[in-house]
Amino acid sequence: MFVYVGGDNVVDAREVVAILDVRRLQRAPDARALWTRASDGRDSAEIESARALIVTVRGTILVSITPATVARRVLEQTKARGSSKAES
């Protein structure tokens, strides 16, 4: 199932590996390398408005919605997929 994560971004819930808080990534010394790599080559407006970093099996996506909202949407889709399998 696909999850709308803002802007023109839609991700397959099955491909989400991690949902990270951008503020914590920017502050944590151990996570700075991940943040630098994820933000490299992106538009400065996109970086400034980013609140969550979604890591998927295909790459990373910066989104302006909170990590909690992204997680809730992914979880809802995952549960919906599980219940539809049980009905089959």
C-alpha positions in Angstrom: 0.0 0.0 0.0 1.2 3.5 -0.8 1.5 6.3 1.7 1.2 10.0 0.8 4.0 11.8 2.7 3.5 15.4 1.4 4.4 17.3 -1.7 4.6 15.0 -4.7 5.9 12.1 -2.6 4.3 8.7 -2.2 6.1 5.7 -0.8 5.3 2.0 -0.6 4.8 1.3 3.1 6.6 -2.1 2.7 9.8 -0.3 1.6 10.1 2.0 4.6 13.1 1.1 6.7 13.2 4.1 9.1 11.5 7.4 9.8 13.9 9.8 11.5 13.5 13.2 13.1 15.6 15.8 11.2 16.2 18.0 14.3 17.8 15.0 16.1 19.8 14.1 13.1 21.3 17.6 12.9 22.2 17.6 16.6 23.5 14.1 17.1 27.3 13.8 16.3 26.9 10.2 15.3 24.0 11.0 12.9 25.5 14.0 11.2 27.1 11.9 8.5 23.7 10.4 7.6 22.2 13.9 7.6 25.0 15.3 5.4 24.6 12.5 2.9 20.8 12.7 2.9 20.7 16.5 2.4 23.6 16.7 -0.1 22.5 18.0 -3.5 19.0 19.0 -2.4 17.3 22.4 -2.7 17.9 24.6 0.4 14.2 25.3 0.8 13.5 21.6 0.9 16.2 21.2 3.6 15.0 24.1 5.7 11.4 22.8 5.7 12.3 19.2 6.3 11.0 17.7 9.6 11.4 14.0 8.8 13.8 11.8 6.8 12.3 8.7 5.4 14.8 5.9 4.6 13.5 3.4 2.2 15.1 0.5 0.4 15.4 2.7 -2.7 16.9 5.8 -1.0 16.0 8.8 1.3 13.1 11.3 1.1 13.0 14.6 3.1 9.4 15.6 4.0 7.9 18.6 5.8 5.5 16.6 8.0 6.4 15.3 11.4 8.0 11.9 11.9 5.0 10.9 14.1 2.5 11.7 11.3 4.6 9.7 8.7 4.8 6.8 11.2 1.1 6.8 11.8 0.3 6.8 8.1 2.7 3.9 7.4 1.3 2.0 10.3 -2.2 2.5 9.2 -1.4 1.2 5.7 0.5 -1.7 7.1 -2.5 -2.7 9.3 -4.9 -2.2 6.4 -2.8 -4.5 4.3 -2.7 -7.1 7.0 -6.5 -7.1 7.5 -7.2 -7.3 3.8 -4.9 -10.4 3.6 -6.8 -12.0 6.5 -10.1 -11.4 4.7 -8.9 -13.2 1.6 
